[in-house]
Amino acid sequence: MLRTIVMGSCVSVQGILEKTLPDGRLVVRVGRSLFTGLPVATAVSAPPA
């Protein structure tokens, strides 16, 4: 599953979810690299009026 994480205040990474850590952080894979960070909140769109 493709997930987006935030690393620091302004760096985000999007990659394949590898695992979820006990503290709530996610590990994602981009190519051969692994990145760890907090998940970006999922946005819910409002139904059309």
N, CA, C and O atoms as CSV, one atom per row, in Angstrom:
chain,resi,resn,atom,element,x,y,z
A,1,MET,N,N,0.843,-1.160,0.000
A,1,MET,CA,C,0.000,0.000,0.000
A,1,MET,C,C,0.900,1.237,0.000
A,1,MET,O,O,1.884,1.283,0.738
A,2,LEU,N,N,0.584,2.202,-0.789
A,2,LEU,CA,C,1.332,3.453,-0.884
A,2,LEU,C,C,0.937,4.351,0.276
A,2,LEU,O,O,-0.249,4.590,0.503
A,3,ARG,N,N,1.936,4.856,1.019
A,3,ARG,CA,C,1.664,5.736,2.158
A,3,ARG,C,C,2.593,6.936,2.119
A,3,ARG,O,O,3.677,6.881,1.540
A,4,THR,N,N,2.156,8.019,2.741
A,4,THR,CA,C,2.959,9.234,2.838
A,4,THR,C,C,3.287,9.471,4.301
A,4,THR,O,O,2.418,9.386,5.169
A,5,ILE,N,N,4.571,9.772,4.567
A,5,ILE,CA,C,5.005,10.075,5.924
A,5,ILE,C,C,5.665,11.441,5.941
A,5,ILE,O,O,6.096,11.952,4.908
A,6,VAL,N,N,5.736,12.028,7.139
A,6,VAL,CA,C,6.401,13.307,7.332
A,6,VAL,C,C,7.650,13.056,8.167
A,6,VAL,O,O,7.607,12.412,9.216
A,7,MET,N,N,8.764,13.587,7.666
A,7,MET,CA,C,10.044,13.486,8.373
A,7,MET,C,C,10.490,14.910,8.678
A,7,MET,O,O,10.970,15.610,7.786
A,8,GLY,N,N,10.341,15.337,9.892
A,8,GLY,CA,C,10.684,16.711,10.237
A,8,GLY,C,C,9.522,17.643,9.964
A,8,GLY,O,O,8.374,17.209,9.873
A,9,SER,N,N,9.824,18.931,9.833
A,9,SER,CA,C,8.749,19.910,9.698
A,9,SER,C,C,8.272,20.123,8.264
A,9,SER,O,O,7.144,20.569,8.054
A,10,CYS,N,N,9.118,19.808,7.267
A,10,CYS,CA,C,8.694,20.116,5.898
A,10,CYS,C,C,9.150,19.073,4.876
A,10,CYS,O,O,9.097,19.335,3.674
A,11,VAL,N,N,9.588,17.919,5.315
A,11,VAL,CA,C,10.018,16.871,4.389
A,11,VAL,C,C,9.016,15.726,4.449
A,11,VAL,O,O,8.774,15.159,5.515
A,12,SER,N,N,8.433,15.388,3.299
A,12,SER,CA,C,7.518,14.255,3.247
A,12,SER,C,C,8.034,13.253,2.221
A,12,SER,O,O,8.700,13.616,1.251
A,13,VAL,N,N,7.711,11.978,2.459
A,13,VAL,CA,C,8.155,10.891,1.593
A,13,VAL,C,C,6.952,10.011,1.311
A,13,VAL,O,O,6.166,9.715,2.210
A,14,GLN,N,N,6.811,9.593,0.059
A,14,GLN,CA,C,5.730,8.685,-0.317
A,14,GLN,C,C,6.363,7.407,-0.836
A,14,GLN,O,O,7.225,7.443,-1.714
A,15,GLY,N,N,5.929,6.267,-0.283
A,15,GLY,CA,C,6.491,4.996,-0.700
A,15,GLY,C,C,5.619,3.825,-0.273
A,15,GLY,O,O,4.516,4.005,0.243
A,16,ILE,N,N,6.134,2.628,-0.499
A,16,ILE,CA,C,5.417,1.398,-0.157
A,16,ILE,C,C,5.554,1.133,1.338
A,16,ILE,O,O,6.664,1.152,1.872
A,17,LEU,N,N,4.442,0.886,2.012
A,17,LEU,CA,C,4.449,0.617,3.451
A,17,LEU,C,C,5.169,-0.694,3.727
A,17,LEU,O,O,4.798,-1.738,3.190
A,18,GLU,N,N,6.197,-0.641,4.564
A,18,GLU,CA,C,6.944,-1.828,4.975
A,18,GLU,C,C,6.427,-2.352,6.303
A,18,GLU,O,O,6.130,-3.540,6.433
A,19,LYS,N,N,6.319,-1.460,7.300
A,19,LYS,CA,C,5.809,-1.879,8.611
A,19,LYS,C,C,5.398,-0.673,9.432
A,19,LYS,O,O,5.768,0.463,9.138
A,20,THR,N,N,4.618,-0.952,10.474
A,20,THR,CA,C,4.200,0.044,11.448
A,20,THR,C,C,4.945,-0.231,12.743
A,20,THR,O,O,4.964,-1.366,13.220
A,21,LEU,N,N,5.552,0.786,13.310
A,21,LEU,CA,C,6.299,0.636,14.553
A,21,LEU,C,C,5.371,0.815,15.751
A,21,LEU,O,O,4.319,1.442,15.629
A,22,PRO,N,N,5.755,0.261,16.925
A,22,PRO,CA,C,4.894,0.350,18.110
A,22,PRO,C,C,4.563,1.780,18.542
A,22,PRO,O,O,3.530,2.002,19.174
A,23,ASP,N,N,5.411,2.747,18.216
A,23,ASP,CA,C,5.163,4.133,18.622
A,23,ASP,C,C,4.294,4.899,17.626
A,23,ASP,O,O,4.085,6.101,17.794
A,24,GLY,N,N,3.780,4.221,16.584
A,24,GLY,CA,C,2.876,4.853,15.624
A,24,GLY,C,C,3.548,5.331,14.349
A,24,GLY,O,O,2.860,5.714,13.403
A,25,ARG,N,N,4.885,5.320,14.299
A,25,ARG,CA,C,5.583,5.728,13.088
A,25,ARG,C,C,5.481,4.620,12.036
A,25,ARG,O,O,5.242,3.459,12.366
A,26,LEU,N,N,5.666,4.992,10.772
A,26,LEU,CA,C,5.623,4.041,9.668
A,26,LEU,C,C,6.991,3.959,9.008
A,26,LEU,O,O,7.754,4.924,9.021
A,27,VAL,N,N,7.295,2.807,8.434
A,27,VAL,CA,C,8.504,2.629,7.636
A,27,VAL,C,C,8.034,2.401,6.206
A,27,VAL,O,O,7.254,1.485,5.946
A,28,VAL,N,N,8.510,3.236,5.271
A,28,VAL,CA,C,8.151,3.101,3.866
A,28,VAL,C,C,9.409,2.862,3.039
A,28,VAL,O,O,10.497,3.300,3.412
A,29,ARG,N,N,9.256,2.168,1.921
A,29,ARG,CA,C,10.358,1.867,1.018
A,29,ARG,C,C,10.211,2.679,-0.260
A,29,ARG,O,O,9.140,2.731,-0.864
A,30,VAL,N,N,11.320,3.318,-0.660
A,30,VAL,CA,C,11.410,4.023,-1.931
A,30,VAL,C,C,12.647,3.459,-2.614
A,30,VAL,O,O,13.775,3.783,-2.241
A,31,GLY,N,N,12.430,2.617,-3.613
A,31,GLY,CA,C,13.559,1.936,-4.244
A,31,GLY,C,C,14.208,1.002,-3.240
A,31,GLY,O,O,13.552,0.113,-2.698
A,32,ARG,N,N,15.494,1.199,-2.990
A,32,ARG,CA,C,16.209,0.372,-2.003
A,32,ARG,C,C,16.308,1.042,-0.645
A,32,ARG,O,O,16.854,0.454,0.288
A,33,SER,N,N,15.796,2.253,-0.510
A,33,SER,CA,C,15.915,3.019,0.736
A,33,SER,C,C,14.673,2.869,1.600
A,33,SER,O,O,13.554,2.779,1.093
A,34,LEU,N,N,14.888,2.843,2.925
A,34,LEU,CA,C,13.801,2.814,3.899
A,34,LEU,C,C,13.779,4.144,4.645
A,34,LEU,O,O,14.829,4.672,5.011
A,35,PHE,N,N,12.580,4.684,4.867
A,35,PHE,CA,C,12.404,5.945,5.578
A,35,PHE,C,C,11.401,5.735,6.700
A,35,PHE,O,O,10.434,4.989,6.544
A,36,THR,N,N,11.631,6.391,7.829
A,36,THR,CA,C,10.750,6.286,8.983
A,36,THR,C,C,10.217,7.667,9.319
A,36,THR,O,O,10.966,8.644,9.337
A,37,GLY,N,N,8.898,7.746,9.588
A,37,GLY,CA,C,8.297,9.022,9.959
A,37,GLY,C,C,6.862,8.851,10.395
A,37,GLY,O,O,6.345,7.735,10.457
A,38,LEU,N,N,6.232,9.949,10.693
A,38,LEU,CA,C,4.840,9.933,11.131
A,38,LEU,C,C,3.905,9.941,9.925
A,38,LEU,O,O,4.173,10.621,8.934
A,39,PRO,N,N,2.813,9.189,10.005
A,39,PRO,CA,C,1.880,9.164,8.876
A,39,PRO,C,C,1.172,10.504,8.696
A,39,PRO,O,O,0.891,11.208,9.666
A,40,VAL,N,N,0.892,10.843,7.446
A,40,VAL,CA,C,0.120,12.041,7.132
A,40,VAL,C,C,-1.349,11.700,7.364
A,40,VAL,O,O,-1.810,10.628,6.972
A,41,ALA,N,N,-2.077,12.605,7.996
A,41,ALA,CA,C,-3.489,12.380,8.277
A,41,ALA,C,C,-4.263,12.197,6.967
A,41,ALA,O,O,-4.008,12.886,5.979
A,42,THR,N,N,-5.200,11.267,6.980
A,42,THR,CA,C,-6.026,11.011,5.806
A,42,THR,C,C,-7.124,12.064,5.711
A,42,THR,O,O,-7.844,12.310,6.679
A,43,ALA,N,N,-7.247,12.674,4.553
A,43,ALA,CA,C,-8.279,13.685,4.330
A,43,ALA,C,C,-9.569,13.011,3.876
A,43,ALA,O,O,-9.550,12.079,3.071
A,44,VAL,N,N,-10.665,13.487,4.397
A,44,VAL,CA,C,-11.981,12.982,4.004
A,44,VAL,C,C,-12.706,14.102,3.299
A,44,VAL,O,O,-12.907,15.176,3.867
A,45,SER,N,N,-13.099,13.859,2.065
A,45,SER,CA,C,-13.789,14.907,1.319
A,45,SER,C,C,-15.265,14.938,1.680
A,45,SER,O,O,-15.867,13.911,1.995
A,46,ALA,N,N,-15.827,16.116,1.631
A,46,ALA,CA,C,-17.245,16.294,1.935
A,46,ALA,C,C,-18.085,15.840,0.745
A,46,ALA,O,O,-17.658,15.995,-0.399
A,47,PRO,N,N,-19.264,15.287,0.990
A,47,PRO,CA,C,-20.139,14.896,-0.118
A,47,PRO,C,C,-20.596,16.120,-0.892
A,47,PRO,O,O,-20.717,17.207,-0.326
A,48,PRO,N,N,-20.852,15.949,-2.185
A,48,PRO,CA,C,-21.319,17.102,-2.983
A,48,PRO,C,C,-22.630,17.648,-2.460
A,48,PRO,O,O,-23.500,16.898,-2.018
A,49,ALA,N,N,-22.761,18.961,-2.514
A,49,ALA,CA,C,-23.982,19.617,-1.982
A,49,ALA,C,C,-25.089,19.585,-2.998
A,49,ALA,O,O,-26.183,20.083,-2.735
